[in-house]
Amino acid sequence: MLSLLSSLLSLLFVFLISCCIITNHFSFRPLSLLKLLGFIKFTASRDDDNNYKRDEGTYVVGEEELQRELMPRHVAVIMDGNRRWAKREGLLTSQGHEAGAKRLIDFSELCFKLGIHTVSAFAFSTENWGRHKIEVKCLMSLIQHYLKSKIQYFQREETRVSIIGNLTKIPESLRQTIHEIEEATKSYKKKHLVLAIDYSGRLDILRACKSIVHKSETGLIREEDVDEALIERELLTNSTEFPSPDLLIRTSGEQRISNFFLWQLAYTELFFSPVHWPDFDKDKLVEALVSYQRRERRFGCRV
């Protein structure tokens, strides 16, 4: 070991002497040992940082670790990072959203193959209307294109598609496409894809409260009829067999729920991934599912 260290130091010394001779010959500023060592340290540190950022929040797991009996029935996803992914790849924002739409199709297909019944995705929030008009128009066109082009695909896969949210502000052509795909897939029972468009968790609860008050005023319900089950029936997720997600996945490193399913997420397990949504592949999904299955769900009770 000592002889190896001595040899390395000798080589370093010869290299430094050579650098000094060359720089003096060509009238460059001499290369100092401190600067050279500082450069080596900076390069190594930068490589370590890059490796850390790539690996942060991830670990290697295999599909064989999954237990079918512990699979969530309903997985919700906040598809974050399309724009940041596009910027990183040197692409347009619209291309990032298109890559995100393709990823959702692959994601839902994988979920259904693994035995998950319901997949819900936050496609467009009420707050997203505040984005640039061009981006909003692009998103509306993209959603319409994918829904219309995938009608036969969802029929072939026997997947029911439901769209929830305040659909009064979206383009008429998109509303017509939504009606078409919901009618074409409404009879399927085993797989359910729910897309939230112009959705707000607060407005969902507010809408449910107003509906209950109206039914009370017209004598359809009494005060003693109001319980959690009644409220859940009034929420927009009443369209699915499993209205409360077992697992919520949010990508791109953000760790908040951003006004999505505020009532429904009361006891949902949360998984936050640093990966941008277009890169959230099968391995990342398996990682999230394994993390979910390793948890003990007590729902506030001591077991």
C-alpha positions as a Markdown table, in Angstrom:
| # | Residue | x | y | z |
|---|---|---|---|---|
| 1 | Met | 0.0 | 0.0 | 0.0 |
| 2 | Leu | 2.8 | 2.4 | 0.9 |
| 3 | Ser | 4.7 | 1.6 | -2.3 |
| 4 | Leu | 1.6 | 2.2 | -4.3 |
| 5 | Leu | 1.0 | 5.6 | -2.6 |
| 6 | Ser | 4.6 | 6.5 | -3.2 |
| 7 | Ser | 4.3 | 5.7 | -6.9 |
| 8 | Leu | 1.1 | 7.8 | -7.2 |
| 9 | Leu | 2.8 | 10.7 | -5.5 |
| 10 | Ser | 5.8 | 10.4 | -7.8 |
| 11 | Leu | 3.6 | 10.4 | -10.9 |
| 12 | Leu | 1.7 | 13.5 | -9.6 |
| 13 | Phe | 5.0 | 15.3 | -9.0 |
| 14 | Val | 6.3 | 14.5 | -12.5 |
| 15 | Phe | 2.9 | 15.7 | -14.0 |
| 16 | Leu | 3.1 | 19.0 | -12.1 |
| 17 | Ile | 6.7 | 19.6 | -13.1 |
| 18 | Ser | 5.7 | 19.0 | -16.8 |
| 19 | Cys | 2.8 | 21.4 | -16.5 |
| 20 | Cys | 5.1 | 24.1 | -15.0 |
| 21 | Ile | 7.6 | 23.6 | -17.8 |
| 22 | Ile | 5.0 | 23.8 | -20.6 |
| 23 | Thr | 3.2 | 26.8 | -19.1 |
| 24 | Asn | 6.5 | 28.7 | -18.7 |
| 25 | His | 7.5 | 27.9 | -22.2 |
| 26 | Phe | 4.3 | 29.2 | -23.7 |
| 27 | Ser | 4.1 | 32.2 | -21.3 |
| 28 | Phe | 0.9 | 30.9 | -19.6 |
| 29 | Arg | 0.2 | 31.5 | -15.9 |
| 30 | Pro | 1.9 | 28.6 | -14.0 |
| 31 | Leu | -0.5 | 25.9 | -12.7 |
| 32 | Ser | -0.3 | 25.8 | -8.9 |
| 33 | Leu | -0.7 | 22.6 | -6.9 |
| 34 | Leu | -3.5 | 24.2 | -4.8 |
| 35 | Lys | -5.5 | 25.1 | -7.9 |
| 36 | Leu | -5.0 | 21.7 | -9.4 |
| 37 | Leu | -6.1 | 19.9 | -6.2 |
| 38 | Gly | -9.1 | 22.3 | -6.0 |
| 39 | Phe | -10.2 | 21.5 | -9.5 |
| 40 | Ile | -10.0 | 17.7 | -8.8 |
| 41 | Lys | -12.0 | 18.2 | -5.6 |
| 42 | Phe | -14.6 | 20.3 | -7.4 |
| 43 | Thr | -15.0 | 17.8 | -10.2 |
| 44 | Ala | -15.4 | 14.9 | -7.7 |
| 45 | Ser | -17.9 | 16.9 | -5.6 |
| 46 | Arg | -19.9 | 17.7 | -8.7 |
| 47 | Asp | -20.1 | 14.1 | -9.8 |
| 48 | Asp | -21.2 | 13.1 | -6.3 |
| 49 | Asp | -23.9 | 15.7 | -6.3 |
| 50 | Asn | -25.2 | 14.5 | -9.7 |
| 51 | Asn | -25.3 | 10.9 | -8.5 |
| 52 | Tyr | -27.1 | 12.0 | -5.3 |
| 53 | Lys | -29.7 | 13.9 | -7.4 |
| 54 | Arg | -30.2 | 11.0 | -9.6 |
| 55 | Asp | -30.7 | 8.6 | -6.8 |
| 56 | Glu | -32.5 | 10.8 | -4.3 |
| 57 | Gly | -35.7 | 9.3 | -3.1 |
| 58 | Thr | -35.3 | 6.1 | -5.2 |
| 59 | Tyr | -34.3 | 2.6 | -4.5 |
| 60 | Val | -34.1 | -0.5 | -6.6 |
| 61 | Val | -37.0 | -3.0 | -6.2 |
| 62 | Gly | -38.3 | -5.7 | -8.4 |
| 63 | Glu | -41.9 | -6.6 | -9.4 |
| 64 | Glu | -41.4 | -10.0 | -7.7 |
| 65 | Glu | -41.6 | -8.1 | -4.3 |
| 66 | Leu | -45.2 | -7.1 | -5.0 |
| 67 | Gln | -48.0 | -9.1 | -3.2 |
| 68 | Arg | -51.2 | -9.2 | -5.2 |
| 69 | Glu | -53.3 | -9.5 | -2.1 |
| 70 | Leu | -51.9 | -6.2 | -0.8 |
| 71 | Met | -52.4 | -4.3 | -4.0 |
| 72 | Pro | -54.3 | -0.9 | -3.7 |
| 73 | Arg | -57.7 | -0.8 | -5.2 |
| 74 | His | -57.5 | 2.8 | -6.2 |
| 75 | Val | -54.3 | 4.7 | -7.2 |
| 76 | Ala | -54.5 | 8.5 | -7.7 |
| 77 | Val | -51.7 | 10.4 | -9.4 |
| 78 | Ile | -50.7 | 14.1 | -9.7 |
| 79 | Met | -48.8 | 14.2 | -12.9 |
| 80 | Asp | -46.2 | 16.9 | -12.1 |
| 81 | Gly | -43.1 | 17.9 | -14.1 |
| 82 | Asn | -44.1 | 17.9 | -17.7 |
| 83 | Arg | -42.8 | 21.4 | -18.3 |
| 84 | Arg | -39.6 | 20.9 | -16.4 |
| 85 | Trp | -39.0 | 17.6 | -18.3 |
| 86 | Ala | -39.5 | 19.4 | -21.6 |
| 87 | Lys | -37.1 | 22.2 | -20.6 |
| 88 | Arg | -34.5 | 19.7 | -19.5 |
| 89 | Glu | -34.8 | 17.9 | -22.8 |
| 90 | Gly | -34.7 | 21.1 | -24.8 |
| 91 | Leu | -38.3 | 20.6 | -26.0 |
| 92 | Leu | -41.4 | 22.8 | -26.2 |
| 93 | Thr | -43.8 | 22.9 | -23.3 |
| 94 | Ser | -46.5 | 21.3 | -25.5 |
| 95 | Gln | -44.1 | 18.4 | -26.2 |
| 96 | Gly | -43.7 | 17.9 | -22.5 |
| 97 | His | -47.5 | 17.7 | -22.0 |
| 98 | Glu | -47.8 | 15.3 | -24.9 |
| 99 | Ala | -45.1 | 13.0 | -23.3 |
| 100 | Gly | -47.1 | 13.2 | -20.1 |
| 101 | Ala | -50.3 | 12.1 | -21.8 |
| 102 | Lys | -48.5 | 9.1 | -23.3 |
| 103 | Arg | -47.1 | 8.3 | -19.9 |
| 104 | Leu | -50.6 | 8.3 | -18.4 |
| 105 | Ile | -51.8 | 5.7 | -20.9 |
| 106 | Asp | -48.8 | 3.4 | -20.1 |
| 107 | Phe | -49.2 | 4.1 | -16.3 |
| 108 | Ser | -52.9 | 3.1 | -16.2 |
| 109 | Glu | -52.3 | 0.1 | -18.4 |
| 110 | Leu | -49.6 | -1.1 | -16.0 |
| 111 | Cys | -51.8 | -0.5 | -13.0 |
| 112 | Phe | -54.7 | -2.5 | -14.4 |
| 113 | Lys | -52.3 | -5.4 | -15.3 |
| 114 | Leu | -51.1 | -5.5 | -11.7 |
| 115 | Gly | -54.7 | -5.8 | -10.5 |
| 116 | Ile | -55.5 | -2.2 | -9.5 |
| 117 | His | -59.2 | -1.4 | -10.2 |
| 118 | Thr | -59.2 | 2.4 | -10.3 |
| 119 | Val | -56.7 | 4.9 | -11.6 |
| 120 | Ser | -57.5 | 8.6 | -11.2 |
| 121 | Ala | -55.3 | 11.4 | -12.6 |
| 122 | Phe | -55.3 | 15.2 | -11.9 |
| 123 | Ala | -55.3 | 16.3 | -15.6 |
| 124 | Phe | -56.2 | 19.9 | -15.2 |
| 125 | Ser | -56.9 | 21.8 | -12.0 |
| 126 | Thr | -59.2 | 24.8 | -11.6 |
| 127 | Glu | -56.1 | 26.8 | -10.8 |
| 128 | Asn | -54.6 | 25.9 | -14.1 |
| 129 | Trp | -56.8 | 28.4 | -15.8 |
| 130 | Gly | -54.4 | 31.0 | -14.6 |
| 131 | Arg | -51.6 | 29.7 | -16.9 |
| 132 | His | -50.8 | 31.3 | -20.2 |
| 133 | Lys | -53.7 | 31.2 | -22.7 |
| 134 | Ile | -51.6 | 29.4 | -25.3 |
| 135 | Glu | -50.7 | 26.6 | -22.9 |
| 136 | Val | -54.3 | 26.2 | -21.7 |
| 137 | Lys | -55.5 | 26.0 | -25.3 |
| 138 | Cys | -52.8 | 23.4 | -26.0 |
| 139 | Leu | -53.8 | 21.3 | -23.0 |
| 140 | Met | -57.5 | 21.4 | -23.9 |
| 141 | Ser | -56.6 | 20.3 | -27.5 |
| 142 | Leu | -54.3 | 17.6 | -26.2 |
| 143 | Ile | -56.9 | 16.1 | -23.9 |
| 144 | Gln | -59.5 | 16.1 | -26.6 |
| 145 | His | -57.1 | 14.5 | -29.1 |
| 146 | Tyr | -56.1 | 11.7 | -26.7 |
| 147 | Leu | -59.6 | 11.0 | -25.5 |
| 148 | Lys | -61.0 | 10.8 | -29.0 |
| 149 | Ser | -58.1 | 8.8 | -30.4 |
| 150 | Lys | -58.2 | 6.3 | -27.6 |
| 151 | Ile | -61.9 | 5.4 | -27.6 |
| 152 | Gln | -61.4 | 2.1 | -29.4 |
| 153 | Tyr | -58.3 | 1.4 | -27.3 |
| 154 | Phe | -60.4 | 1.7 | -24.1 |
| 155 | Gln | -63.2 | -0.4 | -25.6 |
| 156 | Arg | -60.7 | -3.1 | -26.6 |
| 157 | Glu | -59.2 | -3.0 | -23.1 |
| 158 | Glu | -62.7 | -2.9 | -21.5 |
| 159 | Thr | -61.8 | 0.1 | -19.4 |
| 160 | Arg | -64.4 | 2.5 | -18.2 |
| 161 | Val | -63.4 | 6.2 | -18.6 |
| 162 | Ser | -65.0 | 8.9 | -16.4 |
| 163 | Ile | -64.3 | 12.6 | -16.4 |
| 164 | Ile | -65.0 | 14.7 | -13.3 |
| 165 | Gly | -64.8 | 18.4 | -12.6 |
| 166 | Asn | -66.6 | 21.6 | -13.6 |
| 167 | Leu | -67.0 | 21.0 | -17.3 |
| 168 | Thr | -68.9 | 24.2 | -18.0 |
| 169 | Lys | -65.8 | 26.3 | -19.0 |
| 170 | Ile | -64.0 | 23.7 | -21.2 |
| 171 | Pro | -64.5 | 23.9 | -25.0 |
| 172 | Glu | -67.8 | 22.5 | -26.5 |
| 173 | Ser | -65.8 | 20.1 | -28.7 |
| 174 | Leu | -64.1 | 18.6 | -25.7 |
| 175 | Arg | -67.4 | 18.2 | -23.8 |
| 176 | Gln | -68.8 | 16.3 | -26.8 |
| 177 | Thr | -65.7 | 14.0 | -26.8 |
| 178 | Ile | -66.1 | 13.4 | -23.1 |
| 179 | His | -69.8 | 12.4 | -23.7 |
| 180 | Glu | -68.7 | 10.0 | -26.5 |
| 181 | Ile | -66.0 | 8.2 | -24.5 |
| 182 | Glu | -68.1 | 7.9 | -21.3 |
| 183 | Glu | -71.0 | 6.5 | -23.3 |
| 184 | Ala | -68.8 | 4.1 | -25.2 |
| 185 | Thr | -67.1 | 2.7 | -22.0 |
| 186 | Lys | -69.8 | 3.0 | -19.3 |
| 187 | Ser | -70.6 | -0.8 | -19.3 |
| 188 | Tyr | -67.1 | -1.9 | -18.2 |
| 189 | Lys | -66.7 | -2.9 | -14.6 |
| 190 | Lys | -63.2 | -4.3 | -13.9 |
| 191 | Lys | -61.0 | -1.3 | -14.9 |
| 192 | His | -61.8 | 2.4 | -14.3 |
| 193 | Leu | -59.8 | 5.5 | -15.4 |
| 194 | Val | -61.0 | 8.7 | -13.8 |
| 195 | Leu | -59.7 | 12.0 | -15.2 |
| 196 | Ala | -60.1 | 15.2 | -13.2 |
| 197 | Ile | -60.5 | 18.2 | -15.5 |
| 198 | Asp | -61.1 | 21.7 | -14.1 |
| 199 | Tyr | -61.2 | 20.0 | -10.7 |
| 200 | Ser | -60.9 | 21.6 | -7.3 |
| 201 | Gly | -61.1 | 19.7 | -4.0 |
| 202 | Arg | -62.6 | 22.6 | -2.2 |
| 203 | Leu | -65.2 | 23.3 | -4.8 |
| 204 | Asp | -66.1 | 19.5 | -4.8 |
| 205 | Ile | -66.9 | 19.7 | -1.1 |
| 206 | Leu | -68.7 | 23.0 | -1.5 |
| 207 | Arg | -70.8 | 21.6 | -4.4 |
| 208 | Ala | -71.7 | 18.6 | -2.2 |
| 209 | Cys | -72.8 | 20.9 | 0.7 |
| 210 | Lys | -75.0 | 23.0 | -1.6 |
| 211 | Ser | -76.6 | 19.8 | -3.0 |
| 212 | Ile | -77.3 | 18.5 | 0.5 |
| 213 | Val | -78.8 | 21.9 | 1.6 |
| 214 | His | -81.0 | 22.0 | -1.5 |
| 215 | Lys | -82.3 | 18.4 | -0.9 |
| 216 | Ser | -83.0 | 19.3 | 2.8 |
| 217 | Glu | -85.0 | 22.3 | 1.8 |
| 218 | Thr | -87.1 | 20.3 | -0.6 |
| 219 | Gly | -87.7 | 17.6 | 2.0 |
| 220 | Leu | -85.6 | 14.9 | 0.3 |
| 221 | Ile | -83.4 | 14.4 | 3.3 |
| 222 | Arg | -83.4 | 15.2 | 7.0 |
| 223 | Glu | -80.6 | 16.4 | 9.3 |
| 224 | Glu | -80.2 | 12.9 | 10.8 |
| 225 | Asp | -79.6 | 11.6 | 7.3 |
| 226 | Val | -76.4 | 13.6 | 6.8 |
| 227 | Asp | -73.4 | 11.4 | 7.5 |
| 228 | Glu | -70.0 | 10.6 | 5.8 |
| 229 | Ala | -71.6 | 8.1 | 3.4 |
| 230 | Leu | -74.1 | 10.7 | 2.2 |
| 231 | Ile | -71.4 | 13.3 | 1.7 |
| 232 | Glu | -69.3 | 10.8 | -0.3 |
| 233 | Arg | -72.3 | 10.1 | -2.5 |
| 234 | Glu | -72.5 | 13.8 | -3.3 |
| 235 | Leu | -68.9 | 14.2 | -4.2 |
| 236 | Leu | -67.7 | 13.9 | -7.9 |
| 237 | Thr | -65.9 | 10.6 | -7.1 |
| 238 | Asn | -69.3 | 8.9 | -6.6 |
| 239 | Ser | -68.8 | 7.7 | -10.2 |
| 240 | Thr | -66.3 | 5.1 | -9.1 |
| 241 | Glu | -66.7 | 1.9 | -7.0 |
| 242 | Phe | -63.7 | 3.0 | -4.8 |
| 243 | Pro | -64.0 | 6.8 | -4.2 |
| 244 | Ser | -61.2 | 7.1 | -1.7 |
| 245 | Pro | -57.7 | 6.4 | -3.1 |
| 246 | Asp | -55.5 | 3.9 | -1.2 |
| 247 | Leu | -52.3 | 5.5 | -2.7 |
| 248 | Leu | -51.6 | 8.9 | -4.0 |
| 249 | Ile | -48.4 | 9.4 | -6.2 |
| 250 | Arg | -47.0 | 12.8 | -6.9 |
| 251 | Thr | -44.0 | 13.2 | -9.2 |
| 252 | Ser | -41.3 | 15.8 | -9.8 |
| 253 | Gly | -40.3 | 16.3 | -6.1 |
| 254 | Glu | -43.3 | 18.3 | -5.0 |
| 255 | Gln | -44.7 | 17.3 | -1.7 |
| 256 | Arg | -48.3 | 18.7 | -1.4 |
| 257 | Ile | -51.7 | 17.6 | -2.6 |
| 258 | Ser | -52.6 | 21.0 | -4.3 |
| 259 | Asn | -56.4 | 21.0 | -3.8 |
| 260 | Phe | -56.9 | 17.5 | -5.1 |
| 261 | Phe | -59.4 | 15.1 | -3.5 |
| 262 | Leu | -59.3 | 16.9 | -0.1 |
| 263 | Trp | -62.1 | 14.8 | 1.4 |
| 264 | Gln | -61.1 | 11.5 | -0.3 |
| 265 | Leu | -57.4 | 11.6 | 0.7 |
| 266 | Ala | -58.2 | 11.6 | 4.5 |
| 267 | Tyr | -56.4 | 8.2 | 5.0 |
| 268 | Thr | -54.6 | 7.8 | 1.7 |
| 269 | Glu | -51.0 | 6.7 | 1.7 |
| 270 | Leu | -48.8 | 9.3 | 0.0 |
| 271 | Phe | -45.8 | 8.7 | -2.2 |
| 272 | Phe | -43.6 | 11.5 | -3.5 |
| 273 | Ser | -41.1 | 10.8 | -6.3 |
| 274 | Pro | -38.4 | 13.2 | -7.5 |
| 275 | Val | -38.8 | 11.8 | -11.1 |
| 276 | His | -40.6 | 14.1 | -13.6 |
| 277 | Trp | -43.9 | 12.5 | -14.8 |
| 278 | Pro | -42.8 | 11.6 | -18.3 |
| 279 | Asp | -40.0 | 9.5 | -16.8 |
| 280 | Phe | -42.2 | 7.7 | -14.3 |
| 281 | Asp | -41.9 | 4.3 | -15.8 |
| 282 | Lys | -42.7 | 0.7 | -14.6 |
| 283 | Asp | -39.8 | 0.6 | -12.2 |
| 284 | Lys | -40.9 | 3.7 | -10.5 |
| 285 | Leu | -44.5 | 2.5 | -10.2 |
| 286 | Val | -43.3 | -0.8 | -8.7 |
| 287 | Glu | -41.2 | 1.2 | -6.3 |
| 288 | Ala | -44.3 | 3.2 | -5.2 |
| 289 | Leu | -46.4 | 0.1 | -4.8 |
| 290 | Val | -43.7 | -1.8 | -2.8 |
| 291 | Ser | -43.4 | 1.3 | -0.5 |
| 292 | Tyr | -47.2 | 1.2 | -0.1 |
| 293 | Gln | -47.2 | -2.5 | 0.7 |
| 294 | Arg | -44.5 | -2.1 | 3.3 |
| 295 | Arg | -46.7 | 0.3 | 5.3 |
| 296 | Glu | -49.1 | -0.6 | 8.1 |
| 297 | Arg | -52.5 | 1.1 | 7.5 |
| 298 | Arg | -54.2 | 1.7 | 10.8 |
| 299 | Phe | -56.7 | 4.5 | 9.9 |
| 300 | Gly | -56.1 | 6.2 | 13.2 |
| 301 | Cys | -56.7 | 3.1 | 15.2 |
| 302 | Arg | -54.1 | 1.4 | 17.4 |
| 303 | Val | -53.5 | -2.2 | 16.3 |
